[in-house]
């Protein structure tokens, strides 16, 4: 059991018992690239998780150990800055956020490792940030609320990883609820839980195997293009704060002035926000057929208007369309690789995995990794009882 291995590794490296924490990755049912545009998203925390052992060490040193990479990194608490050790930056960025709040971070030890696939669009980085933020908040008795911790994780991503991400990934990791997706308004940060029938429907992820190396730079470009669209439209409609406020009529009216590229970026975001709202209504009505159709429509927009898909992701969506028991599919995450998310009738999920694996190999000559996920609770502590690690 990985959590037990992390606890054992901590004891071996540092010689005392740590606080144990689990931090989940996330899926996003629908609402891609809407979060940094002040829109709506519909994520859920899943049972692909990062586990942490963290303890205060009565020194001025931060000692980090990546269990998966078998690598160490140490730095003095008062010397925290972005490092060449890329994995350490996600942790150091969190420490820097505590320090920015005027909180004195003591020396601590941290061992972490997990089963969230890197580069698959399940937000392994947010899980790392949120897990450490939760652990330090607990050990330091700082009593920061979960939304504050989510913002700190987001700022760590901005400042130490250089990715101008929205708030969704950190929010989903911290606020997940078992058996529910969460509709988050990324402007007001109001949220509501919507039940997801995990017994009858599975969310199956198909990993294209393409590492989304383009995603970070292109992600920032897309963000700039959206901001450019808002700036242009605000000259005529000063009440517009973000693409969330833009109507289709306004977009069409200023199509030429926006230019083709910016117009299509904005068009996708405006339509995707509508799709999130419709998906929520369909979930409440138990209409999974409509949820699936909206997912397919989302993928078409991501492919044609936002242009963040790739051949492998498009092939996976086409395979899903021809499979029995699949209601909908779309690429998920930043794009240019990573996973598709597939809404599948539980009775057909095993057959779908088999068919998708065979077809992906036949069409592209590539192996396919799949994950049938369970929706779980957000970041929380673990404890060892009778040598078993259990959720506190």
Secondary structure as GFF3:
##gff-version 3
##sequence-region A 1 392
A	DSSP	alpha_helix	2	14	.	.	.	ID=ss1
A	DSSP	beta_strand	19	28	.	.	.	ID=ss2
A	DSSP	three_ten_helix	35	37	.	.	.	ID=ss3
A	DSSP	beta_strand	40	56	.	.	.	ID=ss4
A	DSSP	beta_strand	61	66	.	.	.	ID=ss5
A	DSSP	beta_strand	71	76	.	.	.	ID=ss6
A	DSSP	three_ten_helix	77	79	.	.	.	ID=ss7
A	DSSP	alpha_helix	86	100	.	.	.	ID=ss8
A	DSSP	beta_strand	108	114	.	.	.	ID=ss9
A	DSSP	alpha_helix	124	139	.	.	.	ID=ss10
A	DSSP	alpha_helix	146	156	.	.	.	ID=ss11
A	DSSP	pi_helix	157	161	.	.	.	ID=ss12
A	DSSP	alpha_helix	168	175	.	.	.	ID=ss13
A	DSSP	beta_strand	180	185	.	.	.	ID=ss14
A	DSSP	beta_strand	191	195	.	.	.	ID=ss15
A	DSSP	beta_strand	201	207	.	.	.	ID=ss16
A	DSSP	alpha_helix	215	234	.	.	.	ID=ss17
A	DSSP	three_ten_helix	243	245	.	.	.	ID=ss18
A	DSSP	alpha_helix	248	253	.	.	.	ID=ss19
A	DSSP	alpha_helix	255	258	.	.	.	ID=ss20
A	DSSP	alpha_helix	260	284	.	.	.	ID=ss21
A	DSSP	alpha_helix	288	304	.	.	.	ID=ss22
A	DSSP	alpha_helix	311	321	.	.	.	ID=ss23
A	DSSP	beta_strand	326	332	.	.	.	ID=ss24
A	DSSP	beta_strand	339	345	.	.	.	ID=ss25
A	DSSP	three_ten_helix	346	348	.	.	.	ID=ss26
A	DSSP	alpha_helix	349	364	.	.	.	ID=ss27
A	DSSP	beta_strand	369	373	.	.	.	ID=ss28
A	DSSP	beta_strand	380	385	.	.	.	ID=ss29
A	DSSP	beta_strand	388	391	.	.	.	ID=ss30
###
